[in-house]
């Protein structure tokens, strides 16, 4: 379980609680997580034969490792051979792309439409405009759904700043072989797709489907 505070539509900081399984709560009110929304709208499918419990656990470990490495708290002795290639690739990305990590594994929410999520990385780069940030989502490979996912995080991440910040979005592809690649997303319509998916997910939840 992870607890953080986000600024809600009422202009105050409220605690958001994230539990296992991408569930988010403000008090006794559940907010739909981005992952759940994408699944509900059939944008992603984690029930496919190639997505197993092992893939899920590996993804969780990679995200935890990246978050610890960002803060300097990673104990490299705990990184097994099956994860070392992901760490090497992430460090290569950090060395070559540069910039300052402002947020990592950060819970964001928009309570007016009942949504929440945990973004992977927001980086401030010295070459960018002062009101521009780079938002990355860590993935093992390319996926069209990542464009919609990052659009959701970018929408909610605006509340992290006191000024109107905009975002460039990309998938940070870590295949586990010590390398990385970037999959940039520039379609402004991605946010509209996510909002439509959120409507579908809320409808399905209300109708218990």
N, C-alpha and C positions, 0 to 999 in steps of 0.2 A: 504494500500500500504506500502511496506517495501523497503528501498533502502540500498544497501550495496556495497562494492567494492571488486572485485575479481581480481586475477592476470590472465590475458588472455595469449593466445599463443604468443602474441607480447611482452610479458615480462613487460607489464605495468598494472597498476591498472585501471580498468574501472568500472563504476557504473552499477550494475545489479538492475533492478527494478522488484519487484514481485508485481503483482496485484492480486485481488480476482480471484479465480478460477484456481490457480496454473499456471498463465501466467508470463513469464519472458522476459525481454527486455534488450538489450544493445543498447541504442539510439533508432533507428527505426527498429532494427532487433530483431525478436522474436526468443527466444531459447525455444525448447520443454522441458517442465517440465517432471520430472521422472514419476509423477502420470499419466500425459497424455500419455506418451509413453507406460506405462504398460496397460492402457485402450485400446489404439489403437491396440496393439498386442494381445488383448484378454487375457492377463495374469491376469488382474483384471477386475471385472465387477461391477461397482457401480450403474448399472441400475436394478440389481436383486431386486425382491420384498422385500427381507428382509433388503435392504439398503435404508433407507428413509431420508428425509430432517432432521428429528430429529437425526438420527444416525450421519449425517454429522456435524450438529451443535454441538452435544455432543463431537465428536472427536476434533473439533476445540477448544472447551472450555477446554478439558483435556490438549491439547498441550499448550495452552496459560497459563493454571494454572501451569503446570510443568515448563515452561520457567520462569515464575515469581517466583516460589518457589526456583529455582536454584539461582537466583540473590538476593533472600531475599526481593523481592519487593511485595510478595503476601500479600494481605489483606485478612486474613482468614474469616472476616465477610462477604466477598462477595462470599464465597464458599457455595453453597446450599447443601442440604441433598443429592441431586442426584449426586453430584460430590465429596462429602467428602470421600467416599470409595476409589476413585481413588487417592486422595491426600495421604491418610493413606498408601495405597499400595506403592506409589512412595517413600514416606519418609522411609518406611521399607526397600525398595530396597537400598536407599542411605545409610542407617545406616548399613546394613548387607554387602553390596558389597564394599562400601567405594570408595576411590579414589577422584581425583580432576576433576571437570567438566571444560574442556577446551573450549568447544563450545556447545551452545544450540540454537536451532532454527536458524542455520547458513545457509545462502545461499551459495551454491557452484555451479560452472559452468565449462564447458569445451567448449570454443567457437569454437574450431577446428571442432567439430562434432555437434555443435549447441544444447547443452543440458544444463540443469540447474535443481536445486532442492533445497529443504530446509531440511537439516538433523536435527534429533531430539537431539541427545546427542553424544558427544565424551568425554570419560573419560580417564584420565591418572592415572593408578594405580601403587602404589609404588612397588608392587610385580612383575611387568612386566619389560621386557627389556626397556631401555630408549627410544628406537625407536619403541616401540609397543604401540598402543592405542586400546581402546575398543569403538566400535561404536554400539549404540543402536537405534532402532526405536520403538517408543511407539505404542502399539496396544491393542485393547480390547480382542483379542484372537489370536490363532495361524493361520498363513496363509502361504502357500508355496510361495506366491508372495513376501512376506517380504524378503526372501533370495535374490531375484533379486533386490529388491529395495535397500537393504543395500549394495549390491555389487556396485550399481550405485553410491551411496553416498561415499563409500570408495574410488572408483576410482577418483572421483572429489575432495575429501577431501585431497588427497595427496598434492594439491597445497596450502593448508593452512600452510604447514611446509617448512622450509628451508632445512631440511634434509629428507632422504628417509624413511618415517614412514610407517609401515604396520599396519593393523587393524585386530582385532578379531571382528566378527559381531554377533549380536543377536537381536532377537525381545524381547523387554521388555513388557511382557504381564501384563496389568493392567485390571482385569475383573471388578473392581469397588466394590469389597467386602472387601477391606482392605488388600488384599494380592497381591503378584506378582509372576511371574515365568519367566524364561529365556528360549528362544528358539534359541539355537546356530546354526550358519551356517558355514560350513567348506568347501563347495564345490567350488573350484577355478573356475569351469566352470560357476558359476552364472554370472560372469562379461561378459562372452561371450554371454550368453543368453540375457543379457540386451543390449549389443551392437547390436545384431541381431534385437531385438525389436525396438531399436532406428532407425535402417535402415528402418524397416517396417513403423514406425510412420512418418518419413520424407517422405517416398514414398507416403503414404496416404495423407499427407498434401499437397504435390506438385501436387497430382492428385485430390485434393479436394474431398476425400472420407471420 
